[in-house]
């Protein structure tokens, strides 16, 4: 009996010792992984954390190991950790999310679809959000649409309240056909949900189906007539289709007809003034109560500007109460009308000086300086330059002022002055993409410092790769470096991103120099019709194909 007790004590001690040893190994591997992660050694961190997870039964640690392995893109480790997670917690959403993510990243579509299907079977909001996360963030993004279609075909994507919008997920992946099908399923499942119809409209717009978007938004507004954002979206769709009267009618039915609604109604008609719509808005504004009319002076000023009645506009802008949210903008608009419609530039300058004296807001003072210089530049560049100089003397750290003076200086071919201002911006904000691009483009266009220019443009485009102006600059510097094929690649993309006369001129010139002359001529002709006042375009055509000019 005494021997038996001794053996039990021995085995208990041995068992405790082994448990302590395993615990120490888990802790050691976890610490090793964390230190490696903090030191930027991602591969080491993923391996150490995965080892800790395989030895541990702690779900928090296993979740951490999953996060680290996915972050490090060590999908082999992620699969091991995910399997361990599912073994310990058979209903785990996180484990299946890890395994699905790793499978898609490894191009293992069969395994990815299997784990996504298991997630869908859990039928919870958490599981559905995990599916959406895996698909939208998939490293092999081109595989994600097929996995989504697999789930949709199997009927696994049941819409849940507060769950993800599967139509929006499909649209995000660029699969608009599936997106439309899923949107139809959502509205069929929830026909009285304005939100479902809103999401349907978003999908239709993303797919370029404006008529479908209009129908969905009309249904949404019927279901939620007090939702102003829905009305605004529907009005925007009508306006895009040149149906401004319907757009205004939708907005005019919003309640209450407050400043926000009137501002939207004016914005709707601003790009293409419509006399009938403006008259309707005028009548509605004039019906305002006396106390409301005072706070709507700025709106009435805008209305009469659109009606091309500058005297009336000036009177209303002058009545905007001092200190109101719109007062500053009203004074700027008064200045523009005085200078351009009343031919009273001295009066406009006096008003802008008063505005600077009355405000303590540095941004508002900058607005006034910038507008004064802009108005002067049309008639007196020397005086405009003096305004920029005074403004920068007052606030030499204002990036807007420095950038505006830099662009102003290039109008006089003052490359050194532009460079000085842009370098001052970069001294204050070394990664400012606009300054980097402007400096790079100018050096490429106006000097022989092309390699230096390339460096600045590369930094700008790294920050904003889809900025059409930056892509145009990259194409132009490649052309100046003699890399015609690269130049064409960038300039074609720039013209897709932003269509204007300058980009068209650059692309046509490089096409011409690449012996693609018929395409160049066709582009020049089209561009001259669309942007007949583009100085860059006219200069390019005059230099290379003057017979195309009228």
N, C-alpha and C positions, 0 to 999 in steps of 0.2 A: 504493500500500500504506500509505504514511504517512497519506494523507488518510482512507482507510477507518478506520484506527485512531482518528483524531481524531474522526470522526463517531460511532464506537461509544462513545468516552469522553463525548462531548457528550450522546448520548441516555441513557447510564447516569446521568449527573449530573442530567439533567432528570427522569428517572424517580425517582431518589432524592429529589429536591426535592419532587416531587408526593406521594410516599409520606410524607415528613416533614410536609408540609402537611396531608394527610388525618389523620395521627396527632395533629397539634396540634389539629385541629378536633374529633376524637373526644374528646380529653382535655378541651378547653375546654367542650364541650357537657355532658360527664359531670360536670365540676366545677360548672358552672352549675346543672345539675339537682340535685346534692347540696346545694349551698348553698340553693337554693330550697326543697328538701324540709325542711332543718333550720329554715328560716324560716317553715314552715307554708304556703308558696305551692304547693299541690299541683298546680294546673293547669300552672303554669310548670315545675315539676319534671318532670311527666310528658312535656310537650312536649320539653324539653331532653334528657331521657334517651332518648326515642324517636328524636330526631335523631341522637344519638350511636350508638344501636344500628344505625340504618340505614347508618351510615358504617363500622361496625366489623365485624370478623370474630371478635371475642372473645366466646365464649359466656358467660363469667362476667358481662361487662358487659350482654349482652343479657338474661340472667336477671334482673339487677338492674333493668333498664329495664322488664321485664315486671311485676315486683313493684310498682314505683312506679306504673306506669300503672293497674294493677288497684286499688291502694290509693287512688289519686286518682279512681277511677271514670271515667277517660278511656278509654272502650272503643274509640274510634277509634284512639287511640295503641296500645292493647293489641293490636288486630288487626294493625296494621302490624308491631309488634315480634314477635308470634307468627309471622307469615308469614316474617319474616326468619330467625327461629330455625329453623323447619322447613326453609327453603331451605338453610341451612348445615349442619343436622344432621337429615337426613331421618327418622331413627328417634327423634327427640326426643320424650320424654314431656312435658317442660315446655312446649315450644312448643304442642303440641296441647291441653294443659291450659289454657294462656292463651287460645287461640282458642275453646275450648269455653266457658270462663267468660265471655269477652267476648260471645260470641254469645247465650248465655242471658240475660245481663244486658241485652242490646239487644233481647230478645224475638224473636230470629232463631232460631226453633225448628229449622228445617231445617238450618241451618249447625251449630247446637249438637249436634244428633243425629249429624250426619256426623262431627264431630270426636270425639265420645264413642265412636262406633262404631270409628273408627280407633284410639283408645286401647285399646278392648277387644281389638282384633285383635293388639295387641302381646303380649297374654297374659302379662304379668309382674305381680308384686305391686306394683311401683312404679306401673305404669299403672293398675291397678285402684284403688289408693289415690287416684290423681289423679282418677279418675271419681267416687269417693265424695266427695272434697273439693269438687269442682265442684257436685255435686248438693246436698249438705248445706248448703254456704255460699252457694248461689245467691241473687243479689239478687232476681231474680224467682222467689221460692220456689214460687209457684203453678205455674210451668212445669216444675219439676223432676220431679214425679211422672210426667208424661207422657213425659219423656225416659227415666226409669228403666223405665217400661213398654215403651217402644220397644226398649230394649236387652234386656229380659227376653223379650219376644215373639220377638226375633231369635235367642234362645239365646246371646247374647253374654256373659252374666254367669256364666262358668264358675267355680265355687268353687275357690280356690287355698289351699293351706296357708299360713297367716300373712297371707292376704289379707283384705279387709274382709268383713264379714257383710252380704250384700246384703239379707237379710231385716231386719236392724237398720237399714240405710239407709232402706229403704222405710217402716219403722215411724217412724223419725225424721221422715220427710216426711209422716206421717199417712195414708199409703196402705196401710191394713191388709189389704185384699184381696190386693194384690200381695205384701205382706210375708208373708202366710200361704203363698202359692204358692211364694215363694222359700225360705221355711223348709222346706217340704216337699221342695223340690229338694235343699236342703243335707243333710237327714237321709237322703234317698234315695241321694245320692252318698256319704255317710259314715255308714252306719247304725250303726256301732260307735263313733262319736265322741260321747262324753258332752258335749263342748263344743257340737257341732251341736245336740244335743237341748236343752241349756241355752239356746242362742240361740232355738230354736223356742219354748221356754216363755216367754222374755222377750217375744217377739212376741205370743204368745197373751194374755199378761197385758196388754200395751199395747192390744190390740184388745178387751179385756174378755171374753175367752174363757177363763174359769177352768177349765172342764173340759178344754179342749185343753191348757192349761198344766199341769194335773195329770198328764195322760197323758205329756206330754213329760218332765216331771220324774221321774216314776216310771221311765221308760226310762233317763234319765240316771243315776239312783241305782243302777239295776241294773248299768249299765256301769262306774260309778265309786263303789263302795260306801264307799270311804274318804274321799270328798270331803265334808267336813262342811258346806260352804257349800251344796252341792246338797241335802243333807238338810234344812238350815235353810229353804231356799226351799220345798221340798215340804211341810214341816211348816206353814209359813206359809199355803200354799194350803189345806191341810186345815183349819187353824184358822179361816180366813175362811169356810169352808163349814160351820162349827160341828161339825167332826169332830175334836174335841180328842183323843179316844183314839187315832185313827190318827196324828195329829200327834205325840203322845208316843211312840207305838210306833216311828215312823221315827227319832226322836231317841234313843230308848233302845237302838237297834241300832248307834249310832255307837261306834267304838272309838278310844281308850279312853274310858270314862265319867269324864271329868275335870271340873274346876270349870266350864270353858266350856260343856260339854254340859249339866250340871245347871242352870246359870244359864239356858240356852236353854229347857230343859224347864219351869222355873218361869215364865219369861216367857210361854211359850205358854199356860199355864193361868191367868195372873194376871188377864186381863180378864174371864174368866168361869170362876171356880173350879169344878172338877169333882172331887167327892169321890173317885171311883174312881181318877182320874189322880193326885191328890195322894197317895193311899195307896200307889200303885205307886212314886212318886218317894221317898216316905218310906222304904219298904222298901229301895230301892236305896241311899239315903244312909246308912241305918243299917248296911248291910253294909260300909261303908268301913272300912279298916284304922284302928287308933287314931291313927296319925300323920296320916292323911288326914282323919279326923273333926275334928281340931283346926282344920285349915285350912278346913273346910267349915261352921264354926259359923254364919257369916253366912247361908249358903244354908239351913241348918236353921231359922234365925230367920225367914227369908222364908217358908219352907214353913209354919211354924206360924202366922204372920200370916195366910196365905191360908186356913188351916184354922180361923181365928178362935179360936185358943188363945193369947191374949196372954201368959199366965204362962210357957208353954213358950217362946214367941218371945223374951221378955225374958231367960230363962235362957241361951238359945243366943247371942243377940246379946252378952251380957256375956262369953261365952267366946271371942269373936273375938280372936285374938292382937294385942296392941299393935304397931303398926308395919306390920301387913299392909295390903294394898291396900284391903280392905273395912272396916278398923277404923273409920275416920271415919264411913262411912255407917252402920255398926252402931250407933254412939253416937247418931246423929241419929234412927234408928228407935227406939232405946230411949227417947229423950226423948218422941217422939210417943206411944208406947204408955203411958208413965208419965202423961202429961198427959191423954190422951183415954180410955184404957181403965181406968187405975188411979185416975183423978181426982187425981193427985198432981202438980199444976203446980209447987209448990215443988221437989219432987224433980227434975222435968224441968229446971227452971232451974238447979239446982245442977249437974246433969250437964253441961249446956251450958257453964256457966262453967268447969268442969273441963276440958272439951274445948278451950276457947279457951286455957286456961293451958298445956295439954299440947302444943299444936301451934305450930310456927313458920310454918306455911303461911298466908299472909294470906287466901287464898281459902277455906280451911277455917274460919278465924275468922269470916269474913263469913257463911258458911253457918250457923254456930251463932247469930250475931246475928239473921239473917233468920228462922230457925226460932223462936227465942225470941219475937221480936216477933209473928210470926204466931200462935203459941199464945196469947200474952197478949191479942191483939186481939179474940179471941172473948169475953173476959170483962172486960178492963180496958184500955181504949184509952189511958188516961193512962200506965199503966205501959209499954204497948207503944211509945208515943211516946218515952218516956224511954230505952228500949233503942235505938231508932233514933238518938236524939240522942247517946247514949254511943258507939255504933258509928261514927258519922260524925265525932265528936270524935277518935276513935282513928285513923280513916282517911278523911279528907275527900275523897280523890280516888277512892274506890271508886264506880264508876258504878252497880253493882247496888244498893248501899245508898241512894244518892241517888234512884234511880228508884223503889225500893220505898217510901221515905218519901214521895215525891211522890204515888204512888198511894194510900198510906195516908191522906195529908192530904185528898185529895179526898173520902174517906169522911165527913169532918166538914165538907164544903163549904168547906174552906180553900183557895180558889183562889189566893190570894196565896202561901201556903206551897208549894203545888204548883209554881207558876210559878217561885218562887225556886230550888227544887231542880232543876227541869228546865233553867233557865238556867245553873245551875252545871255541869250535865252538858254543855251546849252550849259553855260556856267551855272545857271540857277537850277536848271532841270535837264541833266545830262541825257536823259532818254526821251526827251520830248519828240514824238514822231513827226509832228508837223514841221518843226524846225529842222530836223534831220533831213526830211524829204525836200524841203525848200532849198536848203543849202546844197544837197546833193544834185538836185535837178539844175540849179543855176550854174554850178560848177561844170556840169556835163554840157549844158547848153551854151554857156557864154565864155568858157575857158578851155584850156587843154589839160586841165587837172582831172582827167576822166577816171583814173584809178582811185584817186581820193574820193571823187564823187560816188563811185560804186560803193565804197565802204559806208558812207552815210545812208545811202538808199537801202542797202542791205539791212542796216539797223532799223530803219523806219518800217520796212516791209515785214521784218520779223515780229514787230509789235502789232501790226495791223495788216495781215496778209491779204485781206479781201478789200482793202481800200483801193478803189479804182485809180485815184490820182497817184498813189504810191506805185502801183503796178505799171502805170504809164511811164513814170520816171525810170523804173527799172528797164523797161523796154527801150527808152530813149538813151540811157547811158550804155546799154549793150550795143545799140546802133553806133554811138559815138566811139565805142571801143572796137568797132569793126565786126562784131558778132551778129551777123544779119539773121541767122536762124533763131538764135536766142531772142533777138529783138522782136522778131515777128511773133514768137510764142507769147511773149509778155504783152505786146501791144494788142494782139487779137483778144487776149483775156481782158485787158483793160477796157477795150471797146464793148465787151459784153457786160462789164461791171458798171461802166458809166459812159453814156454816149454824149459827147459834146464835140464842138468843132476842133479843139486843140488835140484831143486824142485821135480824132479822125485824120487830122493833118499828119500827125506822127506816123500812124499806121500806113496811110497812103504813100508817104515819102519812102518808108522802108520797103513797101511793096514795089515801088518804082525802082529803087536801087537794087532790088533783088530780081529784076527783070520780069516781074509779074505786073506788067504795065496795063493790061486791060482791066484787071481788078482795081489797080490804083486809080485809073481814070474814072471808073464807075463809082468808086468811093468818093473821089473828089467832087464829082457832079452831085451826088446825093448830099454830101456835106454842105456844099455851097447853097443848095436849096434850103436845107434845114437851119444852117447857121451862117447866113450871109454876112454877118458883122464880126465874125471871129477873125481877129487880127493875125493870129498864128496860122490859121487856115489860108487866109488871103495871101500872106507872105510866102507860104509853101507853094501854092499854086502859081503865083507870079514868078517864082524862081524856077520851077520845074515844068509847068504846063500853062503858060500865060494865055494860050488861046482858049482855055476853059473859062476865063473870066469874062463877065458881061461887058 
